[in-house]
């Protein structure tokens, strides 16, 4: 009897979780090209869920109530888990509004700074741009770390960090004596 309850319990949990997940996905993200798909998903789930409740109840009456409770708890737990995962995904930095623009600006600023590191002529002309003993260059490196951290960390203000990076790069260039480009 316990082995049968365990077997049907596992089948009930798996079928309920899978059916709940598929139904939630179809109801929130569209039903797909098949018009009867939702019906068949419910039907397929009930083909396993119903016997998983009825068969144990036939052998021991309280088992039916236990299995109904397990099924409801599994469906509720699945929905809570789905919502938690959706909240986590929504908080990911790359899903924020304007992320692509901020990332492009961040990349451009880093390329601008890398010219001082990788071009020997610029390194000779503006040694302060790579010398972290200079206060402005030290502030620039801190701003670089902050922008990179905010790029990958949820709950941070990436746009503001990129703006601080732009300001720090401008200040470091000014302090190093880099001539400002003249607009054409």
N, C-alpha and C positions, 0 to 999 in steps of 0.2 A: 504493500500500500504506500509506504513513504517513497519508494523508488518511482512509482507511478505518478505520485503527486509532484515529485521533483521533475520528472520528464515533462509532464504537461505544464508545469510551472515555467520551465525554461522555454518551451514552445510558445506559451502565452506571452511571456515577457518579450521574446524576440519578435513575434508577429505583431504585438501591440506597438512596440517601439518603431518597427519598420513602417507599419501602416500609418502611425501618427506622423512620422517624419515625412513620408511621401505626401500625405494629405496636406500637411502644413505647407510644404514646398509648392505644391500645385495651387493651393488656395492663395498663397501670397505672391508667387512668382509667375503665375499663368498656368493654364491647364494643358498647354501643349496642343499639337495639331489634331489629336484624336478627341472627338466630341464626347465619347463615352468613357474616356480614360479614368475619370474620377469614380464612376460607378464600378468599373472593374478593379480599381485599387481598393475600394471599400469591400467589394465582394471577395477579393483575394485575401484580404486580412481577416474577414469574418469566417472564411473557410477553415482557418486555423484557430482563431480565437474562440469561436463557438464550441467546437469539440473540447478545447482545452478547459472550458468551464463546465460543460455538461457531463463529460465522462467521469471526472473525479466526483462530481455531485451525485451521480448515480450510485457510486460505491460508498460514499459517506456524505450525507446531506450538508454538514457545515463546510465541506470542501468547496461547494459552489460559491458560498459567500466569500470564502477566503480567496478564491480565484477571481471573483469579480473585483474584490478590493485590490488584488495584485494588478489586475488589468487597468483599473482606474489610476492607481498609483503610478504605474509604468507610463501611461499616457500623459499624466500630469508632469511627471519627471522629465519625460522626453520634451514636452513643450517648454518647460523651464530651461532645460539644457540648450535647446535651440535658440531661445531668446537670449540667453547669456552669451552664447557664441556669436550671435548677430550683434550684440552690443560691443563685444570685444572687437569684432571685425570693423564695426562702424567707427570705433575710436582709433583705428590704425592711422598713423600719420598720412600714408599715401592715399587715403580715402577722404581726406579733408578737402574742402573747397579751396581752390587755388593752389593746391599742392604742386601741380606740374609747373606752374609759372614760378613759384618760389624755388623749386628744385632747379629749374633752368637758370634762374638768376644766381643761385648758390654756385652752380657749376661754372658759370661765367666768371664770377668773382674768384673762384679757386684757380681757374685758368689764368686770370689776370695776375694773381699772386705768384703762380708757378713760373711765370716768365722770369721773375727775379731769382728764382732758385735754379732754373734749368739753363738760362742763357748766360754764359760766362761774361759777356760784355755788360749786361745789365747788373750782374753781381758785382763786377768791378766798379761800375759807375755809381751804384746805389748800395753799398755794403750794409747800410743800416736796415734795409728791407729784410735781411736774413739774420740780423744780429738781435737776439732776444734780450740782450742787456739793455737795449733801447726800450724805454717805457711804451712807446707807441707800437713797436713791433711785438712786445710781450702782450699788449692788449689785443693785437691782431691775432696772435696764436690762440689766446683764450677765446676770442670770438669765433675762430675757426672750429675749435673743439665744441663750443656751445651749439653752433649751427649744425654740426654733424650729429651731435647728441639729439637735438630737437627734430632732426630729419627722421630719425628712426624710433623716437620715443613718443608713445601716446600721452596726451594730456599736456603737451608743451606747445609753446607758441613759436612755430617754425618761422613764420613770416617775420615776426619781431627779431628773431635771432639772425635771420639773413640780413635784415635791415641794420642791425648792430654790426654785423660783419662788413657790410658795405661802408658804414661810417668808420670802422676801425681801419679798413684798408685805405680809405681816403686820408685819414689822419696819419697813418704810417707813411704813406707816400709823401704827404706834405712835409712831415718831419725829416724824411730822408732827402728832401730836395728834388723829388721827381717833378718835372715840369708838367703842368696840367695841359691836357690836349686842347688845342684850339678848335672850336667847331668850324666846319667848312661850309 
